[in-house]
Amino acid sequence: AANTLPIVQFRDVILEEINNHTVTCIQGETGCGKSSMVPQFILDEARARRRPVNVIVSQPRRLAAVSLARRVASQNNEEIGKTIGYRIGQGDHVVSKDTRVTFVTIGYLLQYFSHHPE
């Protein structure tokens, strides 16, 4: 289950790093929960503190971005495109005004940064 992934034991340390630094790099084995659980940690903490949050998680491939978005939405017992969505370029996206975690391809992320340098 998701709560037994190796990264879960580092939840508090990860959140502290994210809260205290502009950029946080997390390195871990494939399948340890970096892409699925860290956004969940951030979302859960934001909800608990009633703070707005906008999380963007990059993935190397379109399929990875879409399948991860579906899995995390499913973990939250919701349909894709509500709190959890994806944007993978060429206008292919499933998001809403309520989306707080967006899974994107590297290509989309680079395009986003070039249009939003701030």
BAFIDO-759737 format. One line per 2 residues: their letters; for each residue x, y, z of N, C-alpha, C. Coordinates in Angstrom, 1 decimal. Each point is the difference from the previous one (the first is absolute). Layout:
BEGIN
A	X Y Z X Y Z X Y Z ~ ...
//
This chain:
BEGIN
AA	0.8 -1.2 0.0 -0.8 1.2 0.0 0.9 1.3 0.0 ~ -0.6 1.1 -0.3 0.7 1.2 -0.2 0.7 0.4 1.4
NT	-0.7 -0.2 1.1 0.6 0.4 1.3 1.2 -0.9 0.4 ~ 0.4 -1.0 -0.8 1.1 -0.8 0.4 1.2 0.3 -0.9
LP	-0.1 1.0 -0.9 1.1 0.3 -0.9 1.2 0.6 0.8 ~ 1.2 -0.3 -0.4 1.2 0.4 0.8 0.0 1.5 0.3
IV	-0.5 0.9 -0.9 0.0 1.4 0.2 -0.8 0.5 1.2 ~ -1.0 -0.8 0.4 -0.9 0.5 1.0 0.7 0.3 1.3
QF	1.1 -0.8 0.3 0.7 0.3 1.3 0.7 1.3 0.0 ~ 0.2 0.7 -1.2 0.7 1.2 -0.1 -1.0 1.2 -0.2
RD	-1.3 -0.2 0.2 -1.0 1.0 -0.2 0.3 1.3 0.7 ~ 0.2 0.0 1.2 0.2 1.2 0.8 1.3 0.8 -0.4
VI	1.1 -0.8 -0.3 1.2 0.6 -0.4 -0.2 0.7 -1.4 ~ -0.7 -0.7 -0.9 -0.2 0.5 -1.3 -0.8 1.3 0.0
LE	-1.1 0.0 0.8 -0.9 1.2 0.1 0.8 1.1 0.7 ~ 0.9 -0.2 0.9 0.8 1.0 0.6 0.9 0.6 -1.0
EI	0.7 -0.8 -0.8 0.8 0.5 -1.0 -0.7 0.8 -1.1 ~ -1.2 -0.5 -0.4 -0.8 0.8 -1.0 -0.4 1.3 0.6
NN	-0.4 0.0 1.2 -0.5 1.3 0.7 1.1 1.0 0.2 ~ 1.3 -0.5 0.1 1.1 0.9 0.3 0.9 0.4 -1.1
HT	-0.3 -0.6 -1.2 0.9 0.2 -1.2 -0.8 0.2 -1.2 ~ 0.5 0.8 -0.9 -0.7 0.3 -1.3 0.0 -1.2 -0.9
VT	1.1 -0.8 0.0 0.1 -1.2 -0.8 0.4 -1.1 0.9 ~ -0.6 -1.2 -0.2 0.3 -1.2 0.8 0.2 -1.1 -1.0
CI	1.1 -0.6 0.0 0.3 -1.2 -0.8 -0.1 -1.3 0.8 ~ -0.8 -0.9 -0.5 -0.2 -1.3 0.7 0.5 -1.1 -0.9
QG	1.0 -0.7 0.5 0.5 -1.1 -0.8 -0.4 -1.3 0.7 ~ -0.5 -1.0 -0.8 -0.3 -1.3 0.6 -0.2 -1.0 -1.0
ET	0.0 -1.2 0.4 -0.2 -1.2 -1.0 -1.3 0.2 -0.7 ~ -0.1 -0.6 -1.2 -1.2 -0.1 -0.8 -1.0 -0.8 0.9
GC	-1.2 0.6 0.1 -1.1 -0.7 0.7 0.0 0.3 1.5 ~ 0.9 0.9 0.5 0.0 0.3 1.4 -1.1 0.9 0.5
GK	-0.7 0.7 -1.0 -1.1 0.9 0.3 0.2 1.4 -0.2 ~ 1.2 0.4 -0.6 0.3 1.4 -0.2 -1.1 0.8 -0.8
SS	-0.5 -0.6 -1.1 -0.9 0.7 -0.8 -1.5 -0.1 0.4 ~ -0.3 -1.1 0.7 -1.4 -0.2 0.4 -0.2 0.5 1.4
MV	0.9 -0.2 0.9 -0.2 0.4 1.4 0.4 1.4 0.4 ~ 1.0 0.6 -0.5 0.4 1.3 0.4 -1.1 1.0 -0.4
PQ	-0.6 0.0 -1.2 -1.1 0.9 -0.2 -1.1 -0.2 1.0 ~ -0.2 -1.2 0.4 -1.1 -0.3 1.0 0.4 0.6 1.3
FI	1.2 -0.1 0.4 0.5 0.6 1.3 -0.3 1.5 0.0 ~ 0.3 0.6 -1.1 -0.1 1.5 -0.2 -1.5 0.4 0.1
LD	-0.8 -0.8 -0.8 -1.4 0.3 0.0 -0.7 -0.2 1.3 ~ 0.4 -1.1 0.7 -0.6 -0.3 1.3 0.3 1.1 1.0
EA	1.3 0.5 0.0 0.4 1.0 0.9 -0.7 1.4 -0.3 ~ -0.1 0.3 -1.3 -0.7 1.2 -0.4 -1.4 0.0 0.5
RA	-0.7 -1.2 -0.2 -1.4 -0.1 0.5 -0.1 0.2 1.5 ~ 0.9 -0.7 0.7 0.0 0.1 1.5 0.3 1.4 0.5
RR	0.8 0.8 -0.7 0.3 1.4 0.4 -0.9 1.0 -0.7 ~ -0.9 -0.5 -0.9 -1.0 0.8 -0.7 0.8 1.1 -0.9
RP	1.1 -0.5 -0.6 0.8 0.8 -0.9 -0.2 -0.3 -1.4 ~ 0.0 1.0 -0.9 -0.1 -0.4 -1.5 1.3 -0.6 -0.4
VN	0.0 -0.9 -1.0 1.2 -0.6 -0.5 -0.2 -0.3 -1.5 ~ 1.1 0.0 -0.7 0.0 -0.4 -1.4 1.3 -0.8 -0.2
VI	-0.2 -1.3 -0.2 1.2 -0.9 -0.1 0.1 -0.4 -1.5 ~ 1.2 0.1 -0.5 0.2 -0.5 -1.4 1.1 -1.1 0.1
VS	-0.4 -1.2 -0.5 0.9 -1.1 0.1 0.4 -0.4 -1.5 ~ 1.3 0.1 -0.3 0.4 -0.4 -1.4 0.3 -1.5 -0.1
QP	-0.3 -0.5 -1.2 0.3 -1.4 -0.3 0.6 0.0 -1.4 ~ 0.9 -1.0 -0.2 0.7 0.0 -1.3 -0.9 -0.3 -1.2
RR	-1.1 -0.8 0.2 -0.8 -0.3 -1.2 -1.5 0.3 0.3 ~ -0.7 0.1 -1.1 -1.4 0.3 0.1 -0.8 -1.1 0.7
LA	0.3 -1.2 -0.3 -0.7 -1.1 0.7 0.2 0.0 1.5 ~ 1.3 0.3 0.4 0.3 0.0 1.4 -0.8 1.2 0.7
AV	-0.1 1.1 -0.6 -0.7 1.1 0.6 -1.5 -0.3 0.1 ~ -0.6 -0.6 -1.0 -1.4 -0.3 0.0 -0.3 -1.1 1.0
SL	0.8 -1.1 0.0 -0.3 -1.1 0.9 0.2 0.3 1.5 ~ 1.0 0.9 0.2 0.2 0.4 1.4 -1.1 0.9 0.5
AR	-0.4 0.9 -0.9 -1.2 0.9 0.4 -1.2 -0.9 0.3 ~ -0.2 -1.0 -0.8 -1.2 -0.9 0.3 0.2 -0.7 1.3
RV	1.2 -0.5 0.3 0.2 -0.8 1.2 -0.2 0.9 1.2 ~ 0.6 1.2 0.0 -0.1 0.9 1.2 -1.5 0.5 0.1
AS	-0.7 0.3 -1.0 -1.4 0.3 0.1 -0.7 -1.1 0.6 ~ 0.3 -1.3 -0.4 -0.7 -1.1 0.6 0.3 -0.2 1.4
QN	1.3 0.3 0.5 0.4 0.0 1.4 -0.9 1.0 0.8 ~ -0.4 1.1 -0.7 -0.8 1.0 0.7 -1.5 -0.3 -0.2
NE	-0.4 -1.1 -0.6 -1.3 -0.4 -0.2 -0.8 1.0 -0.8 ~ 0.6 0.5 -1.1 -0.6 1.0 -0.8 0.3 -0.3 -1.5
EI	-0.8 0.7 -0.9 0.3 -0.2 -1.4 1.1 0.9 -0.4 ~ 0.7 -0.4 -1.0 1.1 0.8 -0.6 -0.6 1.4 -0.5
GK	0.8 1.0 0.3 -0.4 1.3 -0.5 -0.7 0.9 1.1 ~ -0.2 -0.6 1.1 -0.5 0.8 1.1 1.2 0.6 0.8
TI	0.4 -0.5 1.1 1.2 0.5 0.8 1.3 -0.4 -0.8 ~ 0.0 -1.2 -0.6 1.1 -0.5 -0.7 -0.2 -0.1 -1.5
GY	0.9 0.6 -0.7 -0.1 0.0 -1.5 1.3 -0.2 -0.7 ~ 0.0 0.2 -1.3 1.2 -0.1 -0.8 -0.1 1.0 -1.2
RI	1.2 0.4 -0.5 0.2 0.8 -1.2 1.2 -0.6 -0.7 ~ -0.2 -0.4 -1.2 1.1 -0.7 -0.7 0.3 0.6 -1.4
GQ	-0.4 1.3 -0.2 0.3 0.7 -1.2 -1.0 -0.3 -1.1 ~ 0.2 0.8 -1.1 -1.0 -0.1 -1.1 -1.4 0.1 0.4
GD	-0.3 0.8 1.0 -1.3 0.2 0.5 -0.6 -1.2 0.7 ~ 0.8 -1.0 0.2 -0.5 -1.3 0.7 0.1 0.2 1.5
HV	-1.2 0.3 0.6 0.0 0.2 1.5 -1.4 -0.4 0.6 ~ 0.1 -0.4 1.2 -1.2 -0.2 0.8 0.2 0.7 1.4
VS	-0.5 1.2 0.1 0.2 0.8 1.2 -1.3 0.8 0.2 ~ -0.2 0.6 1.1 -1.1 0.9 0.3 0.5 1.2 0.9
KD	-0.9 0.9 0.3 0.4 1.1 0.9 0.3 -0.5 1.4 ~ -0.4 -1.3 0.3 0.3 -0.5 1.3 1.3 -0.9 0.0
TR	0.7 -0.1 -1.1 1.2 -0.9 -0.1 1.1 0.7 0.9 ~ 0.6 -0.8 0.9 1.0 0.4 0.9 1.4 -0.7 -0.3
VT	-0.1 -1.2 -0.6 1.2 -0.8 -0.4 -0.2 -0.3 -1.5 ~ 1.0 0.5 -0.8 0.0 -0.3 -1.4 1.2 -0.8 -0.4
FV	-0.2 -1.1 -0.6 1.2 -0.8 -0.6 0.2 0.5 -1.4 ~ 1.2 0.3 -0.3 0.4 0.5 -1.4 1.2 -0.7 -0.6
TI	0.1 0.1 -1.3 1.2 -0.5 -0.6 1.1 1.0 0.2 ~ 1.3 -0.4 -0.2 1.1 1.0 0.1 -0.2 1.0 -1.1
GY	-0.4 -0.4 -1.2 -0.3 1.0 -1.1 -1.0 1.0 0.4 ~ -1.1 -0.4 0.6 -1.0 1.0 0.4 0.6 0.9 1.1
LL	0.7 -0.5 0.9 0.6 0.8 1.1 1.0 1.1 -0.5 ~ 0.8 -0.4 -1.0 1.0 0.9 -0.6 -0.8 1.1 -0.7
QY	-1.0 -0.4 -0.7 -0.9 1.0 -0.8 -0.7 1.0 1.0 ~ -0.4 -0.6 1.1 -0.7 0.8 1.1 1.0 1.1 0.5
FS	1.2 -0.5 0.4 1.0 0.9 0.5 0.4 1.1 -1.0 ~ 0.1 -0.4 -1.2 0.4 1.0 -1.0 -1.1 1.1 -0.2
HH	-1.3 -0.3 0.3 -1.1 0.9 -0.1 -0.3 0.7 1.3 ~ 0.6 -0.5 1.2 -0.2 0.5 1.3 1.3 0.1 0.7
PE	0.9 0.8 -0.4 1.4 0.0 0.6 0.0 0.4 1.5 ~ -1.0 0.7 0.4 -0.1 0.4 1.4 -0.2 -1.2 0.9
//
